[in-house]
Amino acid sequence: MKDTGIQRVVPNIYSNDIESSKQFYNGFLGMKLAMDMGWILTFISNDNPTAQISVFKNTGNKPLDNTAIFISVEVSNVDYLYNRAKEQKIEIVYPLTNEEWGVRRFFVKDPNGATINILMHL
């Protein structure tokens, strides 16, 4: 099979509340808002600008079923973000856990209903 030259993959999430998404990805996760065109936001990691998430405004007013969206975000200090999630009353749907395969992680819901797996390797 020929190599297709894929450089990166960016997850995209639809949002009914762009401002809440800004608060979550910038205010909670600390990602930099790299692009804001009103209908699309792109957030990048401060340490690795190819690590990105884009949020699209739901202009079609379609019902969102983001329960199937599940994104993993590897961080350098999972305990810090776990405490921030508790302080900011962000819905934690899986508690901070050391998994037997060598990761420490917890899950939160973003404002759009997507599950975010926040983890670090032990």
N, C-alpha and C positions, 0 to 999 in steps of 0.2 A: 504494500500500500504506500502510495506517495505521501510524503510529509506535506501537510497543507499550510504550514508556516503560521499557525495560530500564535499570536503574540499575547493575547489576554482575553478573558471572558468577563463581561460586566453584567451583573444581575440588574434587572430593571423591575421596579415595583410601581404599580398604579396607586394613586393616593386621592382620597376625597378631601384631604386637609393638608395642603402643602406646608403651611406654617408649623403644624405639629411635626411633620417630617423633618423640617429644618431643625427644630428643637431636639429631636431624637438623635439624628445623625451628626449634627454639629455640637449641640449642647451636651448630650449624654456621651456619645461615642468619641467626640472630639475630632471628628473628621473635618477637613477643610472644605468649605463650599467653593468649588472651582468654577461652577457655571450655574447661573440662575437666569433662565430665559422666561420665567413666569410659568411656563407650562412644563418645563423640565428642569430638574436640579441634578447636578452631578457633584457627588462628594468624593474626595480623595483622601487617602492616608497621608499624614504629614511626613511619615518616614518612607513611604513607598507609593509614589503618585500613580503607579499602574494598578494599585488596589483601589477599586472604585465601586460605587453603587450609584445608580441613577434612579430618580423618582419622577414619574410622569403624572401630571394632573389628569384625573379621570374626567375628561371633557365630554365623554359619551354618557355620563351619569349612569353607567352600568353598575349593577350590584357587584361588589367586590367579594370574591371568595379567596382571600389571601391566606387561608388556613393551610393551603398546600405549599405555600412558599416557605422554604427553610434554607437560611443562609448561615454559613459559618464564618466568623470573623476571629482570626487569631490575633491576640494582643500580648503585650509584654507583662502586664500586671492585671490578671483577672480579678484578684481580690479588690483592687481599687474600683474597678467598674461594678463589681457586685455591690459594694457599699454605696456607690453613686446611684445605682438602680433603686436600692432601698430608700435612700434619701429623697430621690425624685419621684418615689412612688410609681415606678415603672413596673408593669406586671411581670413578675418572675414566674415562669411556668415550669421550671425545673431547677431545683436548688443547686447551690454551689457544691460540686462533687468532684472528688478525685477518682477518676476511672481507672480500672485495672490495667488498661492499655497505655497509661502514661500521660493522660491529659487531665487538667483541672478545668471544669467548665460549668456554665449555667445557661439557661435559656430565658430570653425575655420576648415579649410581644412588642413590635414596633407599633406606631399609631395606626398603621394600615392593616394590622392583623397578621403580618408576616412574623414567623418565629426566627429569632436571631440566636444562634449558638455562639456564645462568647467563650473562647477557650485559650489556654496556653499549654504548652508542653512542659511536663515536669522534668 
